[in-house]
């Protein structure tokens, strides 16, 4: 990205604020959540998404603690999320013969409020689209050039446009971060594990069930048909948009595994909906560069520890609120956003769910299972997650709402 480091402010918009034209890259959760708040404060949000349509699949995500629920309530979607919640069902951990070894409580996997990511994404999209936010699917940013008039943006398919501000809400493999900050290898640290979600045909039981062998986990059943996999691995080079390549990786990684794994892998062969990614960690010393700012996994990429969606929703609330409070002055707003959020986002830097989900030794698997049988240890772990989820003081930006 070519930055001029200019401090020139754009002329105030018709609502009295500067920098009202905002491009958001990414239409999963963080992007539409930010678009919602920006619209309420009088900004004009455009969301661009590489996928050809809204992605409605994915795993269940959860919210926990007063901070998460307060943000949902202030957005006016808390009751909608409750209506769509999946329930946080207990999950059985079994041996190779299907005998139950332990139970992972639903309160651990599903927090206080659990919803499928696709349902949450659709809810946010429908709210913001109805409010007039612009969505562009099937396109992606190819360059960012900061000028005295804002940020000149070129796209893979669409005509170039100029925006006042650009937000990278496009995940741990953020395209905006690459263009504005530098190559992914400078900021993303691989943690030695991969995970996958595969939409398979129903028929693997009504009770969510997981089975482990050293360095490998397969989980299926329950209200969603998606199978979940986690496995230890060296770094893999593959096309994240090639479903057949991802299937081959999974088939190789889980070959010879006991329990019902061979039957599940046959269903994987037939599946159309496949998502495979690394468990990785974003390490970056700042969230903004000029008129470009990062939000969600692009800035504080989660390590599959159950905090990613909460961080994205709270981050969107804080970023939009600070922009409104600063009258669109991005230099002030971006600084305040980072000051308010960096400590809260530390949970994404300190975890790695891989060794918990798929311990590399049989002893590690037994120790993990034992934790769920020991009440005091489990209670302590739940208290720690609650503390992480509420470790921020929320400002009330609602008096700044313009529409």
C-alpha positions as a printed NumPy array, in Angstrom:
array([[  0.   ,   0.   ,   0.   ],
       [  1.288,   3.455,  -0.92 ],
       [  0.75 ,   5.709,   2.115],
       [  1.315,   9.471,   2.04 ],
       [  1.011,   9.903,   5.83 ],
       [ -1.13 ,  12.958,   5.075],
       [ -3.064,  14.456,   7.99 ],
       [ -5.465,  16.21 ,   5.648],
       [ -9.062,  15.768,   6.83 ],
       [-11.8  ,  15.211,   4.311],
       [-14.642,  17.726,   4.177],
       [-17.421,  17.035,   6.634],
       [-20.34 ,  15.046,   5.262],
       [-23.932,  16.182,   5.19 ],
       [-24.436,  14.855,   8.702],
       [-21.59 ,  16.964,  10.084],
       [-19.065,  14.11 ,  10.271],
       [-15.892,  13.51 ,   8.327],
       [-14.938,  10.292,   6.615],
       [-18.424,   8.895,   6.186],
       [-17.764,   6.594,   3.199],
       [-16.434,   3.301,   4.581],
       [-15.454,   0.163,   2.668],
       [-15.567,  -3.064,   4.686],
       [-13.906,  -6.18 ,   3.291],
       [-15.601,  -9.337,   4.602],
       [-19.276, -10.281,   4.989],
       [-19.123, -13.03 ,   7.622],
       [-19.806, -11.606,  11.105],
       [-17.423,  -8.739,  11.921],
       [-18.11 ,  -6.882,   8.66 ],
       [-21.922,  -6.838,   8.804],
       [-21.821,  -6.092,  12.56 ],
       [-19.671,  -3.03 ,  11.863],
       [-21.92 ,  -2.013,   8.949],
       [-24.908,  -2.115,  11.304],
       [-23.372,   0.32 ,  13.772],
       [-21.875,   2.608,  11.127],
       [-25.279,   2.958,   9.506],
       [-26.865,   3.837,  12.849],
       [-24.296,   6.61 ,  13.356],
       [-24.796,   8.104,   9.903],
       [-21.922,   6.552,   7.941],
       [-22.356,   4.963,   4.509],
       [-21.023,   1.384,   4.583],
       [-20.153,  -0.746,   1.569],
       [-19.317,  -4.412,   2.225],
       [-17.333,  -6.374,  -0.367],
       [-17.103, -10.168,  -0.124],
       [-15.006, -12.535,  -2.24 ],
       [-17.562, -15.35 ,  -2.023],
       [-20.348, -15.234,  -4.642],
       [-23.049, -15.214,  -1.96 ],
       [-23.487, -15.113,   1.782],
       [-21.797, -18.098,   3.413],
       [-24.477, -19.815,   5.482],
       [-22.517, -22.854,   6.685],
       [-19.965, -23.155,   9.446],
       [-19.851, -24.283,  13.031],
       [-21.933, -23.123,  15.956],
       [-20.605, -19.986,  17.66 ],
       [-21.387, -18.757,  21.125],
       [-21.71 , -15.752,  23.382],
       [-20.935, -15.673,  27.065],
       [-21.066, -13.098,  29.822],
       [-22.592,  -9.668,  30.313],
       [-20.407,  -7.882,  27.75 ],
       [-21.41 , -10.127,  24.835],
       [-25.092, -10.079,  25.741],
       [-25.079,  -6.297,  26.253],
       [-23.74 ,  -5.736,  22.731],
       [-26.404,  -8.042,  21.276],
       [-29.089,  -6.225,  23.266],
       [-27.908,  -2.775,  22.153],
       [-27.993,  -3.981,  18.562],
       [-31.582,  -5.08 ,  19.062],
       [-30.86 ,  -8.672,  18.02 ],
       [-30.62 , -10.465,  21.363],
       [-34.111, -11.961,  21.105],
       [-33.501, -12.967,  17.479],
       [-30.315, -14.785,  18.488],
       [-32.206, -16.515,  21.298],
       [-34.888, -17.562,  18.831],
       [-32.234, -19.106,  16.555],
       [-30.061, -20.626,  19.273],
       [-29.007, -24.249,  18.928],
       [-29.025, -25.075,  22.618],
       [-25.45 , -26.014,  23.526],
       [-25.929, -29.804,  23.685],
       [-23.691, -32.035,  25.803],
       [-21.123, -33.951,  23.757],
       [-20.08 , -37.516,  24.482],
       [-16.425, -38.522,  24.271],
       [-16.187, -42.184,  23.282],
       [-13.58 , -44.902,  22.818],
       [-13.001, -46.92 ,  19.632],
       [-15.951, -49.179,  20.514],
       [-18.378, -46.298,  21.085],
       [-18.292, -46.629,  24.875],
       [-18.72 , -43.303,  26.651],
       [-15.568, -42.107,  28.421],
       [-16.616, -38.596,  29.45 ],
       [-19.13 , -35.861,  28.676],
       [-18.215, -32.364,  27.524],
       [-21.013, -30.194,  28.966],
       [-23.01 , -27.983,  26.647],
       [-22.236, -24.96 ,  28.824],
       [-18.551, -25.467,  27.975],
       [-18.991, -25.82 ,  24.214],
       [-21.944, -23.454,  23.775],
       [-21.5  , -20.658,  26.308],
       [-24.669, -18.934,  27.459],
       [-26.074, -18.53 ,  23.974],
       [-25.133, -20.639,  20.959],
       [-26.114, -20.026,  17.333],
       [-24.94 , -21.366,  14.007],
       [-22.51 , -18.986,  12.358],
       [-24.541, -19.021,   9.151],
       [-27.717, -18.017,  11.005],
       [-25.934, -15.146,  12.727],
       [-24.385, -13.998,   9.447],
       [-27.766, -14.058,   7.705],
       [-29.406, -12.146,  10.568],
       [-26.793,  -9.37 ,  10.428],
       [-26.913,  -9.25 ,   6.624],
       [-30.694,  -8.935,   6.504],
       [-30.711,  -6.127,   9.089],
       [-28.016,  -4.115,   7.344],
       [-29.244,  -4.748,   3.805],
       [-32.725,  -3.554,   4.773],
       [-31.179,  -0.411,   6.269],
       [-29.531,   0.434,   2.943],
       [-25.967,  -0.84 ,   3.405],
       [-24.404,  -1.786,   0.07 ],
       [-23.147,  -5.365,  -0.448],
       [-20.932,  -6.461,  -3.338],
       [-20.452, -10.24 ,  -3.604],
       [-18.027, -12.098,  -5.819],
       [-15.37 ,  -9.395,  -5.73 ],
       [-12.204,  -8.574,  -3.821],
       [ -9.855,  -5.652,  -3.221],
       [ -6.673,  -5.717,  -5.337],
       [ -4.951,  -2.472,  -4.288],
       [ -5.184,   0.361,  -1.772],
       [ -3.632,   3.763,  -2.379],
       [ -4.076,   6.514,   0.183],
       [ -4.459,  10.006,  -1.261],
       [ -5.443,  13.419,   0.025],
       [ -9.05 ,  12.505,  -0.831],
       [ -9.204,   9.16 ,   0.986],
       [ -8.262,   5.648,  -0.172],
       [ -8.348,   4.763,  -3.86 ],
       [ -9.425,   1.11 ,  -4.132],
       [ -9.232,  -1.219,  -7.109],
       [-11.138,  -4.507,  -7.341],
       [-10.856,  -7.811,  -9.173],
       [-14.094,  -7.22 , -11.068],
       [-15.668,  -3.886, -10.18 ],
       [-14.601,  -0.406, -11.233],
       [-12.167,   1.506,  -8.979],
       [-13.719,   3.594,  -6.23 ],
       [-12.555,   6.015,  -3.564],
       [-13.56 ,   5.632,   0.089],
       [-12.723,   7.684,   3.155],
       [-11.81 ,   4.662,   5.257],
       [-11.192,   0.94 ,   4.649],
       [-11.781,  -1.846,   7.182],
       [-10.282,  -5.311,   6.901],
       [-12.848,  -7.675,   8.434],
       [-11.811, -10.497,   6.122],
       [-10.475, -13.094,   8.507],
       [ -7.144, -14.481,   9.578],
       [ -5.975, -14.62 ,   5.944],
       [ -6.962, -10.975,   5.474],
       [ -6.433,  -9.551,   2.011],
       [ -6.693,  -5.974,   3.337],
       [ -4.035,  -6.664,   5.962],
       [ -1.717,  -8.019,   3.279],
       [ -2.194,  -4.95 ,   1.095],
       [ -1.912,  -2.362,   3.874],
       [  0.509,  -3.952,   6.352],
       [  2.545,  -6.591,   4.528],
       [  2.626, -10.337,   3.734],
       [  0.666, -12.806,   5.839],
       [  3.868, -14.563,   6.908],
       [  4.851, -11.441,   8.867],
       [  1.763, -11.581,  11.069],
       [  0.257, -15.093,  11.143],
       [  1.876, -17.807,  13.246],
       [  0.954, -21.426,  12.533],
       [  0.288, -23.405,  15.744],
       [  0.784, -26.956,  14.481],
       [ -2.845, -27.989,  13.932],
       [ -5.567, -27.9  ,  11.303],
       [ -9.324, -28.091,  11.665],
       [-12.096, -28.793,   9.196],
       [-15.861, -28.533,   8.926],
       [-17.648, -30.729,   6.406],
       [-21.35 , -30.7  ,   5.647],
       [-22.107, -34.409,   5.541],
       [-25.372, -36.285,   5.131],
       [-27.373, -36.934,   8.327],
       [-27.282, -40.355,   9.92 ],
       [-24.522, -40.314,  12.512],
       [-26.702, -40.09 ,  15.587],
       [-28.644, -37.438,  17.462],
       [-26.075, -37.046,  20.229],
       [-22.919, -35.044,  19.416],
       [-20.034, -37.482,  19.746],
       [-16.262, -37.109,  19.516],
       [-13.501, -39.662,  19.215],
       [ -9.761, -39.177,  19.626],
       [ -6.571, -40.911,  18.688],
       [ -3.228, -39.195,  19.344],
       [ -3.105, -35.986,  17.324],
       [ -6.526, -36.555,  15.74 ],
       [-10.159, -35.726,  16.562],
       [-13.357, -36.503,  14.68 ],
       [-16.734, -35.268,  15.894],
       [-20.207, -35.629,  14.436],
       [-23.894, -35.983,  15.252],
       [-26.275, -33.61 ,  16.996],
       [-28.534, -30.9  ,  15.584],
       [-26.133, -29.899,  12.797],
       [-24.999, -32.308,  10.101],
       [-21.512, -30.809,   9.858],
       [-18.649, -33.053,  10.915],
       [-15.733, -31.45 ,  12.722],
       [-12.112, -32.57 ,  12.496],
       [ -8.881, -31.44 ,  14.143],
       [ -5.426, -32.892,  13.598],
       [ -1.779, -32.178,  14.305],
       [  0.283, -31.579,  11.186],
       [  3.255, -29.786,   9.707],
       [  2.372, -26.731,   7.65 ],
       [  0.409, -27.694,   4.522],
       [  0.411, -25.955,   1.157],
       [ -3.012, -26.141,  -0.504],
       [ -5.697, -24.026,  -2.192],
       [ -8.268, -22.99 ,   0.421],
       [-10.897, -22.706,  -2.321],
       [-10.325, -26.199,  -3.768],
       [-12.825, -28.55 ,  -2.092],
       [-11.346, -31.694,  -3.639],
       [ -7.832, -30.823,  -2.444],
       [ -9.131, -30.282,   1.085],
       [-10.996, -33.591,   0.996],
       [ -7.802, -35.39 ,  -0.014],
       [ -5.938, -33.853,   2.92 ],
       [ -8.642, -35.026,   5.325],
       [ -8.809, -38.514,   3.84 ],
       [ -5.051, -38.889,   4.227],
       [ -4.976, -37.4  ,   7.734],
       [ -7.705, -39.711,   9.073],
       [ -6.845, -42.896,   7.204],
       [ -6.831, -45.982,   9.449],
       [ -8.594, -44.294,  12.36 ],
       [-10.969, -46.502,  14.363],
       [-14.541, -45.987,  15.668],
       [-16.889, -44.868,  12.828],
       [-14.239, -42.792,  11.113],
       [-14.095, -44.785,   7.868],
       [-17.876, -44.44 ,   7.497],
       [-17.66 , -40.707,   8.189],
       [-14.846, -40.294,   5.66 ],
       [-16.979, -41.958,   2.978],
       [-19.553, -39.221,   3.643],
       [-16.765, -36.652,   3.336],
       [-15.974, -37.955,  -0.163],
       [-19.538, -37.076,  -1.232],
       [-19.714, -33.699,   0.514],
       [-19.928, -30.365,  -1.296],
       [-19.456, -28.059,   1.7  ],
       [-15.84 , -28.384,   2.916],
       [-13.803, -25.913,   4.945],
       [-10.231, -26.607,   6.063],
       [ -7.92 , -24.13 ,   7.75 ],
       [ -4.974, -23.935,  10.091],
       [ -5.203, -23.117,  13.761],
       [ -3.062, -20.005,  13.71 ],
       [ -2.484, -16.813,  15.609],
       [ -2.257, -13.209,  14.443],
       [  0.573, -11.198,  15.992],
       [  0.48 ,  -7.541,  14.99 ],
       [  1.623,  -4.489,  16.913],
       [ -1.055,  -2.119,  15.613],
       [ -4.574,  -2.354,  14.234],
       [ -4.419,   0.581,  11.812],
       [ -2.246,   2.007,   9.06 ],
       [ -3.314,   5.442,   7.869],
       [ -6.963,   5.232,   6.851],
       [ -7.038,   1.424,   6.987],
       [ -8.02 ,  -0.476,  10.14 ],
       [ -8.377,  -4.17 ,  11.02 ],
       [-11.296,  -5.806,  12.803],
       [-11.945,  -9.336,  14.064],
       [ -9.724, -12.259,  13.092],
       [ -7.643, -10.097,  10.748],
       [ -6.32 ,  -8.197,  13.798],
       [ -6.704, -10.623,  16.692],
       [ -7.198, -13.966,  14.985],
       [ -8.655, -16.5  ,  17.332],
       [ -7.081, -19.881,  17.988],
       [-10.365, -21.835,  17.888],
       [-10.814, -21.167,  21.598],
       [-14.435, -20.043,  21.44 ],
       [-13.87 , -16.278,  21.627],
       [-13.608, -15.261,  17.964],
       [-17.232, -14.298,  17.368],
       [-17.547, -12.434,  20.661],
       [-14.366, -10.49 ,  19.902],
       [-15.678,  -9.62 ,  16.433],
       [-19.045,  -8.368,  17.694],
       [-17.607,  -6.354,  20.574],
       [-14.818,  -5.023,  18.347],
       [-17.347,  -3.792,  15.771],
       [-19.309,  -2.043,  18.514],
       [-16.214,  -0.292,  19.875],
       [-14.71 ,   0.673,  16.499],
       [-17.944,   2.164,  15.165],
       [-18.666,   3.901,  18.46 ],
       [-15.232,   5.51 ,  18.576],
       [-15.59 ,   6.711,  14.976],
       [-18.944,   8.295,  15.817],
       [-17.653,   9.85 ,  19.042],
       [-14.655,  11.326,  17.186],
       [-16.897,  12.811,  14.489],
       [-15.25 ,  10.589,  11.892],
       [-11.696,  11.611,  12.797],
       [-10.019,   8.298,  12.041],
       [ -6.727,   9.168,  13.737],
       [ -8.451,   9.725,  17.08 ],
       [-10.952,   6.892,  16.652],
       [ -8.469,   4.216,  15.574],
       [ -6.174,   5.052,  18.486],
       [ -9.012,   4.876,  21.019],
       [-10.306,   1.636,  19.517],
       [ -6.929,  -0.007,  19.925],
       [ -6.411,   1.366,  23.449],
       [ -9.821,   0.068,  24.513],
       [ -9.542,  -3.299,  22.815],
       [ -5.989,  -4.604,  22.912],
       [ -6.131,  -6.015,  26.461],
       [ -9.525,  -7.592,  25.781],
       [ -8.176,  -9.296,  22.656],
       [ -5.252, -10.891,  24.519],
       [ -7.216, -14.123,  24.904],
       [ -6.627, -14.707,  21.187],
       [ -2.871, -14.486,  21.726],
       [ -2.638, -16.826,  24.695],
       [ -4.526, -19.878,  23.499],
       [ -4.324, -22.803,  21.123],
       [ -7.267, -25.168,  21.075],
       [ -5.364, -27.77 ,  19.03 ],
       [ -3.654, -29.614,  21.919],
       [ -6.953, -29.577,  23.845],
       [ -9.066, -30.901,  20.986],
       [ -6.511, -33.405,  19.679],
       [ -3.816, -34.152,  22.282],
       [ -0.734, -35.706,  20.693],
       [ -0.484, -38.59 ,  23.211],
       [ -2.873, -41.099,  24.769],
       [ -1.891, -39.765,  28.179],
       [ -2.891, -36.294,  27.039],
       [ -6.269, -37.566,  25.837],
       [ -6.928, -39.23 ,  29.207],
       [ -5.934, -36.074,  31.094],
       [ -8.272, -33.939,  28.963],
       [-11.163, -36.355,  29.541],
       [-10.464, -36.443,  33.267],
       [-10.927, -32.674,  33.494],
       [-14.615, -33.075,  32.674],
       [-15.009, -35.625,  35.464],
       [-13.424, -33.396,  38.108],
       [-16.023, -30.826,  39.128],
       [-13.705, -28.275,  40.826],
       [-11.259, -28.213,  37.91 ],
       [-14.061, -27.773,  35.39 ],
       [-15.628, -24.98 ,  37.481],
       [-12.287, -23.172,  37.625],
       [-11.938, -23.381,  33.847],
       [-15.447, -21.978,  33.361],
       [-14.696, -19.056,  35.682],
       [-11.563, -18.258,  33.676],
       [-13.487, -18.154,  30.39 ],
       [-16.142, -15.923,  31.975],
       [-13.427, -13.536,  33.156],
       [-11.891, -13.333,  29.682],
       [-15.287, -12.679,  28.084],
       [-16.096,  -9.746,  30.397],
       [-12.654,  -8.138,  30.615],
       [-13.65 ,  -4.801,  29.061],
       [-15.694,  -1.795,  30.149],
       [-18.192,  -0.889,  27.458],
       [-18.937,   2.727,  26.669],
       [-22.545,   3.555,  25.885],
       [-22.406,   5.116,  22.426],
       [-26.171,   4.995,  21.902],
       [-26.693,   8.77 ,  22.403],
       [-24.643,   9.202,  19.194],
       [-27.157,   7.249,  17.072],
       [-28.451,   9.397,  14.206],
       [-30.908,   6.999,  12.61 ]])
